[in-house]
Every structure is written in structure tokens, then in C-alpha cells.
Amino acid sequence: MDYKEVLPLTGNLVPVSQPSSAEALDLGLPRFASVEDMVKALRPAQPMHCLHPEALAQNARLFLDHFPGTTFYAVKVNPDPYILQHLYAAGVRSFDVASLAEIDTVRNLFPTARMAFMHPVKSREAIRAAYFEYGIRDFAVDTFEELHKILEETKTAVDLRIHVRLGLPKGSALHELSAKFGATPEAAASLLQNAYKVTKKVGLCFHVGSQTMSPQSYVDAITLAGEVIRKAGVKLEVLDVGGGFPASYPGMEHPPLTEFFDAIRQTIATLKLPKNCQIWGEPGRAIVAAAGTVVVRVEMRKGDALYINDGSYGSLFDARWMKWVYPVQLVRPSRRTRKEKSLQAFSFYGPTCDSVDAMPGPFMLPDDICEGDWIAISQHGAYGASIQTRFNGFYSDQQVEITSEAPPVKRRSRKPTMTSAPISVVREQ
């Protein structure tokens, strides 16, 4: 394989039928054993998206084996076909979709996959296409107007299942998701009653918010859902606890995910739901965050500000607007790093002309970092590549795979010099 041939983000991917394991899946990306090996071989001039299939498979199996219900992967978090195919290979067969583009991507890759259209506000065209062209039967609503749209556009189909989205008070999530969507408990109960009269198949769903730090948020949400179910007096077919499961970032300590699963299981047991009631979850970030690293290059240093070739209009949206502090690591194949390193707090500026293209950090890196160095920004598999724009002409869809199955990188035979010394890497946790 020619490691200088870097494939685009969408790649030459083909539908996956029934692969035996994620490890057996080869989608044709250049493979390296480490990010350091990739930088040494390619010295990328554009941001490089490094994908970690083993971490992806491990996190998927954690949910599939321990979450007390069916795992619906939230496609919005990372819709890249590489990610989707590895998740399918790991055993994920259900997908939470929010647009026709996501629906089309999933259906083309996996003709028999199960999808639920969980966006509470959909266009009439999207409703019609989802039902009649793609065979979707699960739709979310949080208003009577949306319920009427679905009934009208599906010609009051008898095989619909309507999921009522319940709004929640802010809990331990770092990013609230009930400000835009979600019915009050009273409205949710009434919606359940009205939907049940028409379809006889209803579910109740909610979202505790992105990066929820405490299992208690799920306990509180499920308890409130129980009150709505009792008030509605309907036979519930699905209780969907949504997403919000956290990933690990610097300064964001949270209990193990198994504690979240235990809290969900124990609280649901108190509701006395029908025996055939399905439990769903919609994880995204917790599965794919560790599956991505973006490698950026320092183009300029001004004091404690580093000007890099990716930014908030690119794949570092969360670092700017959510103040996410990602783990960072210096990668320096050309110069030696002092053994007695001293770390310094840096902020980042992206490559565009816009002054808001700034990421405050602080990002802790060696104090001698300079132009030409690379920075590996890890825990970047969630939302990064899916949010980036082409503003100002800055965009990268270059992608490689980081896996233990990678072949060794050929080393240069000449003796090391100051400009060709073996890579020296400072790792920051």
C-alpha cells in the first residue's frame, strides 16, 4: 500500500452484509500502528482524521452487552460510512436517524437495518419518504401539530409507532437538549392518549442532555416518565432513554458507564411496565469519541497562542462553542524534545480569517512547541468531522486507520541527524 495515498473521508466504501467481526473489516484506508508512525510517514500538510477501529468496537460491545435494552446508534454524532460499517460489524443493527440524508446513508449500507426517525420536527416530504420509500415506522413527536402531520402524510397508516418526546429539567448534562424539544408532562400524557387512539402503538422518549455526568439524571428522567405513563393510562410499547452518555475528557470525571446502565435498569424495574415493553437507548458520543484523533499542524506561534490548520469552522466546533478541552499530544518527528520538558497552557486559533475561530483551552503542551510541529487531538470521534464546514476554503477529509494490525513503517536507513532524528513524543493525558 502506498501510504502517501490518503483516501477521502467518505472513501470507496461498500455495503456491509454480515461481517463476522469488526477486526475483519478492511475498508481500504492506509493503516498505521500509531499516530506517530502516520506523521513520520506522511507529514500531513492538512488536518488528518485518524480512526481507531478497535476502540470503536470495544465501546460498541460495552453497550450491546450491558445496556439494558436495544442500542440505537445516534447517526448525527458521526455519520461517516467507515464508522457506521464498523459499528454494524460489531453488532449494532439499530440506528437513530434525524434526516433523509442519514436515512439514505444507513439504508444504502445496511438494507435490513432498523431505523427510528426521532427528530421531533420533520418536513412533510421527509415523513412521506421515510414511511413509503424507506419503510420507517417509528416517528417522534412533541406537539399535536407534528402528530397530525405524520398521520396526514402516511395516510393514517395502521402500522405507525408514535414516540412522544418528553421535555426535562436540566440535570447534570453539560449541554441541555430540552430547551428546543420536548413536551411538558401534561402535554406528553395527552399526546400519548391521542396517538394511542389512532395507532395502538406508542412509545415515550426523552433526552437528558449531552455529556450527562451523573446516573441520577437518568433516574430522575425515568421517574418523571413513569408519572406521565401512569397519567396517560396507555399500554407503552417503548421507553426510550435517549442519549447523553458521557465520554472522557480532561476535567470531566464521571462514573463508569456500567453505573449508568445499572441505574437505568433498577429505576425502570420500579415502573411495572408491560412485559413486552422495549427499552431503547441512543448513545453516540460515548461510543465514537475515542474512535477519532485529528492531527493538526502548528502554522504560527504568538506567545501562548498557537495558530493551527483546523478550527471552530472545521472539526473543532466543540472546542470553541462548548469550551471542550480535548486531550492533546505533541508529535515532533523533526526535532528533539528536551528530556526535562516543561508544560505550558496554550490557546488555539483556527486557519480562517474570522476572529471567533478561537479555542480557549487551556491545552497543555511543551513550552518549546513551534511552527512545523504537529498536535494530536484525541477523543475527537464525536461530532468533529460531521460538523466541519468549508468556510474560507479550509477543509480536510483526509483519513487513515490506526490499528494494531497495521504493517510496520519502513525506517530510513541513513544515520539520524538533527533534522532526521527518531521521533520524540510528549504524551499528555
N, C-alpha and C positions, 0 to 999 in steps of 0.2 A: 504493500500500500504506500502511496506517495503522501507523506504526512503534510506536504505543503498544499494539498488539495483539500480545502476545508469546505464542507457541504453547507448549504443554506439551512436555516432553521427548520423549514418545512421538509427539506430533504426529499429523497426519492423513496418515499415510504409506500408500502403496500398493505392492504387489509390483512389483519391477523385472524386466523380461524381458531385453532385450538392449540397454541404452543404449549409445550409441556412445562416450561419454566421460564422465568424472566431471564435467567442466566443464559439460556439457549438462544435468546433473541439477538440477531445481528442485523442492525438496520443500516449498515454501511458507513457509519461515521468513523473518522480517524480515531484510533484508540491509543491512550497513554496510561501508564501506571500511576501517574501523579500530575498535578498541575505544574509542578516544577519541570517535569520532563517535557510537558507540552510547550512551556515558554522557551526552554532551551532549544527545542526543535523548530518551533515556528516563529518565535519572536514577534507575536502578533501586533500589527500596527492599529488594528481596530479592536474594540471590546470583543472578547471571546467568551461564549457561553459554554461552560463545562458541565456536562451532565454525569450524574453518578447513579447508574442503574442499580447497583447493589443496595445503596441507601434507600432508593425508591421502593424496591421490592421488600426490603425489611419493614419499612413503615406501613406499606400496604398490608402485609401479613399481620402486623400488630392489630390493625382494625378488623381485618377479616377473621382473625382468630379470637379476639377478645371483646370487641364491641358487641353489646347485647342486642343485635338486630342486623339489618341489611345495610351495607355500606354503599351509599350513592356518592361517587366522587363528584365534587363541585368543579365542573369543567372550566368555569371562569378563572380559577386560580392559576391554571396553566393548561391551555388547550393544545399545546404542541403535540402533533401526532406521535412523536417519539415517546413523550410522557404517557400518552394515552395507551399506546401499544404495550409499553412495559407494565402499566397497571393492569391491563387486560391479561397479559401473560402471567402476572402474579395472582390473578383470580378475581379481580374486580369486574363485575358484569353489569353494574347499575350505575347510571350517570344522572346527576342533577344538571339540567341544561336551562339556559336563560334566554336563548335567541335561536333563530333559524340557522344562523351560521354554525353555532355549536351543535345543534341537532344534526345538520347535514354532515359535519365532520365525524361525529360519532357513528351515524348510520352508515356512512361510506366505509369506515374502518371495520365496524362490527355490525353486520346486518341483523343479528339476533339480540343485540344488547337492549337492556331495558332502560328507558329514559322517562324522567318526570320533568314536566315543564313548570318549574317552581317560581318563575318571575311573577309577582302579583299583578303587574300591569303589562298586558300584551296587546299588540295590534291585532285587528280583526284578521288581517292577512296571515299573520303568524299562527293564530289559533286554527284557522282553516287548514293551512298547510301541515301543521303539526298533527292534526287529527286525521285528515283524509290522505295525505301523501306519506307521512312518516309513521302513522299508526300509534301515536301517543294518546294515552287515555287518562293520564294523571295531570291535573292542572291546579295551580294555586290561585287563590283569590283573597282579597282583604276588603272588598266592597261588594255591595249588591249590584253595582253597575258592571263590575267585571264578571260576576256570575251570570248576569243577563247576556253579556257579550258572548261568553263561552257557549251558553245554551243556544243562542241565536245562530252562531257560526258553525256549530256542529249539528244543527237541526234537532236540537234536544235529544241527542244520542242517549240511548239507554245504558251504554257501557262506560260512561264517564265516571271518573272518581274525582271529586272536588275536595281539595285540601284548603282549609281555611287558615290563613296566616294570622296568628295571634301576636299583637304588639306586647312588648315587655318593658318594664322599667329598667334603667341602666344598672347593671350589676358590676362584675369585675372585669368586663371586657375593656380593652384599650381603645376600641373603636366601636361605638354604638351603631346598631343596624335596625333599630326600631323607630328612628325618627322619620324615616321615609316610608316604611311599610309596616303594616300590622294593624289589625282591628282591636278595639277595646274589648275587654272580656264580655261585656253585654252584647256588643255587635257581633262578636265571634260566635256566641251561642245562638243568636238569631240566624246568622248565616248558615251555621251547621244545620239548624232545623229546616230552613228553606231549601238548602241543597239536598238534604236527605229526602224531602218530599218528592223531588224530581228524579234523583239518581239512585237512592238507596245505598249509595257508596260514598262515604265521606271520610276525610282524614283531618287531623288538626296538626299544624306545623308552627314552628317559631324559630327565631334565630337569636341566640343570647349575645351576639356581637363578636367581632373579630378579635382573636388573641385573648380569649377568656382565661383569666389566670387562676380561677378557683372553681372546684367542682360544685360549690354551693350555688353558683349561678344556675346550673342545670337543675339542682334540687328545687330551687325557688320557681324556676320556669315550669317544671313538670307539675309542681304542686298547684300553681295557678291554672295550668292546663286541665288538671283534674277537676277544679271548680267549674271551669267552662263546660267540660264534658257532662258533669252532673246536671248543670243548669239546662243544657241543651236537651238532655234525655234521649240521645240518639245512640245507635249502635255504631261505634267507631271501628273503622277498618284499618286505619293507620295513625300512629302517633309518631311524628317526625320531629326529632330533637335538633335538627339543623346542624350547622357547622359551629365554628368558633373555637375548635380545639387548638390549643397553643403549640407553637414551635419554640425552640430555644434560641434566644438572642442575648447578647450581653446586657446585664442589668434586668433581665426579665426572668425571674425564677418562678417556676410553677411545679406543682406536684407531678408525679409520673402520670401518664395518660391512663394507665390502668386504674388509678384512683378516680378519675372522671367516669370511666366505664362502670366501676362498682357503684358509684353514687347514682348514676342513671338507672342502673339495674334495680337497686334497692328502692329508689323512690317510685319507679314505675310499678313495682310489686304492690305498693300501697294503694294504687288506683283501682284495682279489681277490674281491669279491662277485659273485654271478651277474649276468650282463649285464642281465637283466630286473629286477633288484632296484631298487625305487623308493627314492628319498631324500626324506624329508619334513622339514619344519621347522614349528614352531608359534609364530611371532612374534606378539606382542601389543603390549607397551609400546613397542617400537621403532617400530612403525607409527603408533600412535594418540596417543602422548604429546603430540607437537607439534600435534595437531589440536584441542586444547582449551585454553581460558583461562577461569578462573572469576573474575568481578569481584565483589568483596565491598565492603561499606561499613564504615567505622570508626564505631562507636557510642559509644565512650568511649576516652580515653587516660588511663592512670595511669602516669606516668613513662615507662619504656621498654617498657610493656605496652600493646598495642592490643587492644581488645575489638571483634571483628568479627562479622558476621552469618552466618558459616559456621564450621564447626569439625570436630573429630575425629569427632563423631557424624554430621556431614554429609559433604561431599565432600573433607575434608582429613584423612582417616584416616591416610594415609601420612606426613603432616607430624607427626602425633603419635606413632604407634606405630613407624614406621620411621625417624623423625627426618629425613625428607626435607626438604631446603631448596630450595623452588621459586624460580625467578626471579620477582621482584616489581617492580612499576612503579606509581608514584603517578599517579593520574588525578584532576585537580582542575579542573573546569570553572568553579568559582565564585570562586576567589581566585587571585591571582598567586603564583607560587613565586619566591623570591629567585634572582637570577641566580647569586649566589655561594652555591650550595647546599652544605650540609654533611650527610653521611650519618651515620646512627646505627643501631646494631643494636637491633632490636625482637624481642620475642616476641609471639605471638598468643594470645588467649583466645577460644574459641567462644561461641555465644549461650546454650548450655544452662546449667542450674543445677549441673552436675557439675564438680567441681574438676579432674578429669582431662581435661576438654575444653580442653587447653592444648597449644600447639605451640611448642617452644622456639626454633626457628630456628637461628641468628640471621637475621633478614630485614632487609636493609639498605635503609633508606628515608630520605627527607629528614627532618631533625630537627624541622621545624615541622609535621609531619603532625598532624592533629587530627580531631575528630568531624566527620562530614559528608564527609570525603574518601573516595575510592574507591581500591581497590588491585586491580590486575590481576595475578592469579597464573597464570603461563603454564606450559607443559609439563604440562598438567593433564588431557589427554585419556585417560590410562590410569588406570583404577580409581576415579577420583574420583566421577563421577556414579553409577557402578554399585554403589558401596559405601554411599552415604549412607542414613541411616535417617530416621525421623520422630520420633525421641526428643524429648520436651519440646515437641512441636508445631512444631519448626523444620525446614523442608524447602523446597527450591525445585527445580522442574522447568522453570523459565523458560529459554528458549533462543533465541539468534539466530545468524545466519551472518555471518562476517567474510570478505569476498571482494573481490577487485579488480573484480569485475563489479557491485558494488553501485552504485546510483544516488547522486548527490551528496545530502548532507543539507542541507535548507534552513536558511539562516542568518537570524538575527534582523536586521531592518533598522535598529533603533534604535542609537544610538551606545553603545559599551561603557561600562560604569561599573564600580565596584569589585565589584559583585555579578553583572555580566553580561559580564565581560571574556572575550575569546577564550581558549580552553583553553590552559593551560600545563602541559606534561607533563614529568616527570622519568623517564627510562627507565633501568632498572637491568638489567644483563646478568647 
